[in-house]
Amino acid sequence: MKLIFEKGAPGQRLSLLPPCDVPEVSLSQPRTDPLDLPHVSETELTRHYTALAKRVHGVNDGFYPLGSCTMKYNPKINEDMAALPGFAQVHPLQPAETAQGCLEVYAEAEKLLCEITGMDGMTFQPAAGAHGEFTGLLLIKAYHTHRQDTARTKIIVPDSAHGTNPASAVMAGYTVVNIPSGADGCVDVEALRAAVGPDTAGLMLTNPNTVGIFDKNILEITKIVHEAGGLCYYDGANLNAVMGVVRPGDMGFDVIHLNLHKTFSTPHGGGGPGSGAVGCKAILKPFLPGPMVEARDGGWQLVQPEHSIGRVKSFYGNFTVVVKALTYILTLGRTGIPEAAKNAVLNANYMMKRLSEKYAMAYSGPCMHEFVMTLEDLHHETGISAMDIAKGLLDHGIHPPTMYFPLIVHEALMIEPTETESQETMDEVCSVFLELWELAHTNPQALHDAPTKTPVRRLDEVGAARNPVLRYTKK
Ligand SMILES: *Cc1c(COP(=O)(O)O)cnc(C)c1O
């Protein structure tokens, strides 16, 4: 496929700008050489981007089982609500009294998500999950500092945590203490007991963790950390497995982030926009980023929490993501939310069971919303790696699962079907997986050569990462 710069010819245009109706201003340093823009007609431009769009695979095209990503169907009513002119055309600098409906969306979303998580307050400023982690850690830090408890410099992170957890802790100025998980995929409680002390600021727990397991010792874990004077952070990016069923607040967690762009159905990928909403218990509320929305004098007002850590983003976060999350929650309601979680878990266990006919699971079941297979033995026996299987899936029009993650599992494939996949789809996908297993034994070369039906074949992924060519230069 040609690049847009390689199409068209000088003189071809889209449309002309309307006549200038404001006074002309001459620049002090006008550019001397013309901008190198493509010369294409409107038809050509439309066709170019349509052709590109057709090559993109999304949840509206087919199965998209990226573990730890929750690529679930985004009900179209969410988009309708986010596109309402009162939401879509509001300006962030408008006075609060002219945007009361928008402030009510924040207040309502805060109320419902606090109920779902068992928290007392929530900010929607963070733009992504990792941004939420960073914000949550700043809350923990502000809390200890406010109490003049400044010797607490360490954050404990189990090795089954999402990779962003230790990175966020370092960004927030903490030293990370890694603790191992046991053969069952849960935190090694004795290692945790040995790791806590007067220097413990807190613990970050991803639950269900990156191997798709709900930690059976969760109450014990939060108790150990609290007794040592630390606070407990819940990475709730994958709340899809537990929403409406159990509440992190009831398990002893003091602060949590949610990925509204995973669990609460805003589509994601390609860099956003997202929302890493951060909820906290009452002890941390005074430190939340400001402004927050509060009911005052019969209306909604923007107020600064007493000891606020300040802003973590311009304005109020990605507002329409919150509109979509609120629409999703209100559409599903009190019975639909836990039902979605239970179906997500059921679907994952269904696939896990069917695939374990041939594939080795990294941890024995049952799993939560996702499961991890290890292709280590298959690789030894046939030379076929997790990467080869993933490439084979592409020829069947299936987006591969998450590969080589989590790092604690070798030759990992991590599958998350989500609740929005039907049994028929999952059966088809399982058949393809099992077919590829046979192929690995009968004709491994075919898998080494895959994919053959995609617009591009195997890419030099290391080369693309190490020497990225990000700028078009004319040949
Ligand atoms: C996706 C994810 C994150 C990070 O969220 P981003 O929006 O990508 O920054 C953190 N933790 C877990 C468990 C996740 O799945």
The ligand as an SDF file (V2000), in Angstrom:
LIG
                    3D

 15 15  0  0  0  0  0  0  0  0999 V2000
   -3.7820   -2.0860   31.8420 C   0  0  0  0  0  0  0  0  0  0  0  0
   -3.3220   -2.2220   33.2300 C   0  0  0  0  0  0  0  0  0  0  0  0
   -2.6360   -1.1760   33.8770 C   0  0  0  0  0  0  0  0  0  0  0  0
   -2.1910    0.0830   33.1830 C   0  0  0  0  0  0  0  0  0  0  0  0
   -3.2280    0.8250   32.6170 O   0  0  0  0  0  0  0  0  0  0  0  0
   -2.9210    1.8800   31.4420 P   0  0  0  0  0  0  0  0  0  0  0  0
   -4.2070    2.5670   31.1880 O   0  0  0  0  0  0  0  0  0  0  0  0
   -2.4120    1.0910   30.2840 O   0  0  0  0  0  0  0  0  0  0  0  0
   -1.8690    2.8260   31.9690 O   0  0  0  0  0  0  0  0  0  0  0  0
   -2.2910   -1.3520   35.1990 C   0  0  0  0  0  0  0  0  0  0  0  0
   -2.5770   -2.4860   35.8500 N   0  0  0  0  0  0  0  0  0  0  0  0
   -3.2250   -3.5170   35.2710 C   0  0  0  0  0  0  0  0  0  0  0  0
   -3.5240   -4.7490   36.0590 C   0  0  0  0  0  0  0  0  0  0  0  0
   -3.6120   -3.4200   33.9430 C   0  0  0  0  0  0  0  0  0  0  0  0
   -4.2350   -4.4470   33.3560 O   0  0  0  0  0  0  0  0  0  0  0  0
  1  2  1  0
  2  3  1  0
  2 14  2  0
  3  4  1  0
  3 10  2  0
  4  5  1  0
  5  6  1  0
  6  7  2  0
  6  8  1  0
  6  9  1  0
 10 11  1  0
 11 12  2  0
 12 13  1  0
 12 14  1  0
 14 15  1  0
M  END
$$$$
